[in-house]
Amino acid sequence: MTIKAALVGGPEDLTERVVPVTEPGEDLKIAHRGGYEHFRATSRVQSGPEGQLPVYEWWERTEIAE
């Protein structure tokens, strides 16, 4: 079974807002526009078409070194 999470915050053009989670509670790193958007787990949950999902909130962006 794949665990998914809802992403809150970050760039407005980040289209995927429900993503798979490999380790619940671990930070997520999403590749986006030549860098990574970092999300941290919160204690909140969000209801949606896929049921109750843990909420991960954006906290920083890092660039990919060239």
QUIFEN-V308960 format. One record per pair of residues at least 24 apart in sequence whose C-alpha atoms are under 10 Angstrom apart, sorted by the first residue. I is the first residue (numbers start at 1). GAP is how many residues later the second one is. Records with the same first field share a line. If there is no record, write none. Layout:
BEGIN
I=GAP  GAP
END
This chain:
BEGIN
3=50  51
4=46  47  48  49  50  51
5=36  40  41  45  47  48  49  50  51
6=35  38  39  40  41  42  44  46  47  48  49  50  51
7=31  32  33  34  39  46  47  48  49  50  51
8=31  32  47  48  49  50  51
9=28  30  47  48  49  50
10=27  28  29  47  48  49  50  51
11=26  47  50
17=39
18=30  32  35  36  37  38
19=34  37
21=33
24=30
25=29  30  31
26=30
27=29  30  31  32
28=28  29  30
29=29  31  32  33
30=31
31=30  31  32  33
32=29  30  31  32
33=30  31
34=28  29  30  31  32
35=26  27  28  29  30
36=24  25  26  27  28
37=24  25  26
38=24
END
